[in-house]
């Protein structure tokens, strides 16, 4: 299967540059994965599409303000850090721009010296391991000096950092938001629970590997980067109980999907656990756990549109995406949503 099979033409002006004032007011395209039929609603209508006994699985990861701007200590040359994930106490894997300046032993300075970073080694894909040097609490310093790592296609400055967080974000560690969850409000979640829909949580710290472009013409040659996940016992029990009762497991986002399908790679029942996943789901791969998916509209030729196509069929998905373009839906992180059932 070739990368170009997942291309669609998207006008630049349909890429959402900021979130709606009301999270749940986004549009919602409903796609039947069996028939390919679709309809148009709003996200707050999701409650009417869920049934008592179904369960929603949400990714409760919290985005850290992972982008830092500083300078090289000895020359003053400008540098940009993007924190990917923590390896050990004060040691992080980071992407640097420009990276060629960052040899082992080089020191960079942020916030007039409130934070420094020493390059320890060059690792895979030119990323660096760095040790941060500071006084105080690292998370507080990062919150003060860092910026939210918005995707490259969002060029407008985000005024409120919380709008790139889900309302249930809890466990810090992501370099990007699980954007399907941005549509939920606390009020909508309360109504969903009151209807008898169960809610469970997983954690997958989203790395940039999820968004790394597929460069191989043959998609099976693409290598996913690993991301850390946590599947609590309570959530595993909920999923197993839901499946056993014949009700639906509905994943909120591709990250929650990848967590559940990693746990269910050998079939049901799933087991709780933590670990690293590099699972790549594309057409031809089977789903063992999820029955339905709430997700945003994804980039052409991305691993995310490939995952969605594995669930609903490539032709169905591309037909729905072309309809979304025609109907002027808003695309990508701050855009509208899709419910695949």
C-alpha positions in Angstrom: 0.0 0.0 0.0 1.4 3.4 -1.0 1.6 6.7 0.9 -0.1 8.5 -2.0 -3.2 6.4 -1.5 -4.0 8.5 1.6 -3.7 11.9 0.0 -6.5 14.4 -0.2 -6.5 18.1 -1.2 -7.0 20.5 1.7 -7.3 24.3 1.2 -5.0 26.1 3.6 -7.7 28.2 5.0 -9.5 25.2 6.4 -6.7 24.5 8.9 -8.1 25.8 12.2 -5.7 28.4 13.8 -7.5 28.7 17.1 -10.1 26.8 19.2 -13.7 27.7 19.3 -14.9 29.6 22.4 -17.2 26.7 23.3 -15.2 23.5 23.1 -18.3 21.4 22.4 -19.7 23.6 19.6 -17.3 22.0 17.1 -19.0 20.3 14.1 -19.2 16.5 14.2 -19.2 14.3 11.2 -20.7 10.8 11.9 -19.4 8.0 9.7 -20.8 4.5 9.6 -17.7 2.3 9.1 -19.8 -0.5 7.5 -21.9 1.4 5.0 -19.7 4.5 4.5 -22.7 6.7 5.1 -22.1 10.0 6.9 -24.2 12.8 8.5 -23.5 16.2 10.1 -24.0 17.2 13.7 -22.3 19.2 16.5 -20.0 17.7 19.1 -22.5 18.3 21.9 -24.8 15.8 20.1 -22.3 13.0 20.9 -24.4 12.2 24.0 -27.2 11.1 21.7 -24.9 8.7 19.8 -23.7 6.9 23.0 -25.7 4.1 24.7 -25.9 3.1 28.4 -23.3 0.5 29.1 -20.9 1.8 26.4 -17.5 3.0 27.7 -15.5 6.0 26.6 -11.7 5.7 27.0 -9.9 9.0 27.3 -6.2 9.8 27.3 -5.5 11.9 30.4 -1.9 13.0 29.4 -1.1 16.6 30.1 0.9 18.7 27.6 4.0 20.3 29.1 5.2 23.8 27.8 7.9 21.9 26.0 9.3 24.6 23.7 12.2 26.7 25.1 14.1 29.5 23.4 17.6 30.3 24.6 21.2 30.9 23.5 24.5 29.2 23.5 26.5 30.1 26.6 29.8 30.9 25.0 28.7 32.6 21.7 25.1 33.8 22.4 23.8 32.0 19.3 20.1 31.5 19.4 18.7 28.0 20.0 15.2 26.3 20.2 14.7 23.2 22.4 11.7 20.9 22.1 11.4 18.5 25.0 10.3 15.0 24.0 10.5 12.8 27.1 12.3 12.4 30.4 14.9 9.7 30.6 16.0 10.1 34.2 16.3 12.8 36.8 16.9 16.1 35.0 17.9 14.2 31.8 15.6 14.7 28.8 15.6 13.8 25.1 15.2 17.0 23.0 15.1 18.2 19.5 17.2 21.2 18.8 17.1 23.9 16.1 19.7 24.5 14.8 21.1 21.1 15.9 24.6 21.3 14.4 25.6 23.7 17.2 24.9 21.2 19.9 28.0 19.0 20.5 28.4 17.1 23.8 29.6 19.5 26.5 27.9 22.5 24.9 25.8 24.5 27.4 22.7 26.5 26.6 21.0 29.2 28.7 17.3 30.0 29.1 15.5 32.8 31.0 18.6 34.8 31.8 20.2 31.8 33.5 17.2 30.5 35.4 17.7 27.3 33.5 20.7 25.8 31.7 21.2 22.6 29.7 24.3 20.7 29.0 24.4 18.4 26.0 25.3 14.8 27.0 25.2 12.9 23.8 23.8 12.8 20.3 21.2 10.0 19.8 18.8 8.7 17.2 17.7 11.0 14.4 20.1 13.7 15.6 18.1 14.2 18.9 20.1 15.1 22.0 20.2 13.9 25.6 20.6 16.9 27.8 20.9 17.5 31.5 19.0 20.5 32.9 20.7 22.6 35.6 18.5 24.9 37.8 17.5 25.9 41.3 14.0 25.2 42.5 11.3 23.0 40.9 11.8 22.1 37.3 8.1 22.0 36.5 7.6 25.5 37.8 10.6 26.9 35.8 9.4 25.1 32.7 5.9 26.6 33.2 7.4 30.1 33.4 9.8 29.9 30.5 8.3 27.3 28.2 5.7 27.7 25.4 3.1 25.2 24.3 4.5 23.2 21.4 1.8 23.9 18.9 2.0 22.0 15.6 3.8 23.8 12.7 0.6 24.3 10.8 -0.8 26.6 13.6 0.8 29.9 13.1 -1.4 32.0 15.4 -0.1 32.5 19.0 -2.2 30.8 21.6 -3.3 33.2 24.3 -4.6 30.7 26.8 -2.3 27.7 27.4 -5.3 25.7 28.8 -7.0 25.6 25.5 -4.3 23.1 24.3 -5.2 20.8 27.2 -8.2 18.6 27.7 -10.3 19.4 30.7 -9.3 16.1 32.2 -5.5 16.4 31.6 -3.7 15.0 34.6 -0.4 13.2 34.0 2.3 15.6 32.6 4.6 14.4 29.9 3.2 15.1 26.3 4.8 17.1 23.6 1.4 17.4 21.9 -2.2 17.3 23.0 -4.5 14.3 22.4 -6.7 16.6 20.3 -9.9 14.5 20.0 -10.4 15.2 23.7 -10.3 19.0 23.4 -14.0 19.0 22.4 -15.2 17.8 25.8 -16.4 20.1 28.6 -16.8 19.1 32.2 -20.6 19.7 31.7 -20.8 17.3 28.7 -18.8 14.6 30.5 -21.2 14.9 33.5 -24.2 14.4 31.2 -22.5 11.4 29.5 -21.9 9.8 32.9 -25.5 10.5 34.0 -26.8 8.7 30.9 -25.0 5.5 32.1 -21.9 5.7 29.8 -18.8 4.6 31.7 -15.6 6.6 31.4 -12.1 5.2 31.8 -8.7 6.7 31.4 -5.3 5.7 29.9 -2.2 7.7 29.6 -0.1 7.9 26.5 2.5 10.7 26.4 2.2 12.0 22.9 5.6 12.4 21.1 6.3 14.0 17.8 6.7 10.5 16.3 3.0 10.4 16.0 3.1 13.3 13.6 6.3 12.4 11.8 5.6 12.4 8.1 5.6 9.1 6.3 8.4 9.4 3.8 8.5 5.8 2.5 6.5 5.3 -0.6 5.5 1.8 0.7 3.8 2.6 4.0 4.8 -0.7 5.5 8.4 0.5 5.5 7.6 3.4 7.9 9.0 3.1 11.4 6.9 4.6 14.3 8.7 6.1 17.2 8.0 4.7 20.7 5.7 6.5 23.2 5.2 5.7 26.8 1.8 4.5 28.0 0.0 3.5 31.2 -3.1 1.2 31.2 -4.5 1.1 34.8 -6.1 -2.0 36.2 -9.4 -0.1 36.6 -9.5 0.7 32.9 -8.5 -2.8 31.8 -11.4 -4.2 34.0 -13.8 -1.7 32.5 -12.9 -2.5 28.9 -13.1 -6.3 29.5 -16.5 -6.0 31.3 -17.8 -3.8 28.5 -16.7 -6.2 25.7 -18.1 -9.2 27.6 -21.5 -7.5 28.0 -21.7 -6.8 24.2 -21.5 -3.0 24.6 -19.1 -0.7 22.8 -15.6 0.4 23.7 -15.3 3.9 22.2 -11.8 5.3 22.0 -11.4 9.1 22.2 -8.5 9.8 19.9 -5.8 7.8 18.1 -3.5 7.8 21.1 -6.1 6.1 23.3 -6.7 3.7 20.4 -3.0 2.9 20.1 -2.8 2.2 23.9 -5.8 -0.1 23.9 -4.7 -2.0 20.7 -1.2 -2.4 22.1 -2.7 -4.1 25.1 -5.0 -6.1 23.0 -2.6 -7.2 20.3 -3.1 -10.8 21.3 -6.8 -10.5 21.7 -9.2 -10.2 24.7 -9.2 -9.9 27.6 -6.6 -7.1 27.9 -4.2 -6.7 30.8 -3.2 -3.6 32.8 0.4 -2.5 32.3 2.9 0.2 31.4 5.5 0.3 28.6 6.5 1.7 25.3 4.5 1.3 22.1 5.5 1.8 18.5 2.3 0.1 17.1 1.5 1.3 13.5 -2.1 0.7 12.5 -3.0 0.9 8.8 -5.5 -0.9 6.5 -5.2 -4.6 6.8 -4.5 -4.5 10.5 -7.2 -5.9 12.8 -8.8 -4.1 15.8 -9.1 -6.3 18.8 -10.4 -3.8 21.4 -12.1 -0.7 20.1 -15.6 -0.7 18.4 -15.8 3.0 17.6 -13.6 6.1 17.6 -13.9 9.8 18.2 -11.2 11.7 16.4 -10.3 14.9 14.6 -9.5 15.3 10.9 -5.9 14.4 10.1 -3.1 15.4 7.7 -3.0 13.9 4.3 -0.6 10.9 4.0 -0.2 10.8 7.9 -0.1 7.7 10.1 -3.2 9.0 11.7 -5.4 9.0 8.6 -4.0 5.5 7.9 -5.2 4.4 11.4 -8.6 5.9 10.7 -8.7 4.2 7.3 -7.9 0.8 9.0 -11.1 1.2 11.1 -13.5 2.6 8.5 -12.0 1.7 5.2 -9.8 4.0 3.1 -12.4 4.8 0.4 -15.0 5.6 3.1 -12.6 7.9 4.9 -11.4 9.8 1.9 -15.0 10.2 0.7 -15.9 11.6 4.1 -12.8 13.9 4.2 -13.7 15.3 0.7 -17.2 15.9 1.9 -15.8 17.7 5.0 -13.7 19.9 2.7 -16.7 20.7 0.6 -18.8 21.6 3.7 -15.9 23.8 5.0 -15.2 21.8 8.2 -12.2 23.0 10.3 -9.2 20.6 10.2 -6.5 19.3 12.5 -5.7 20.1 16.1 -8.2 22.9 16.8 -10.6 21.7 14.2 -13.8 19.7 14.1 -14.4 16.1 15.0 -15.5 12.8 13.5 -17.4 9.9 15.2 -16.7 6.6 13.4 -19.2 3.9 14.6 
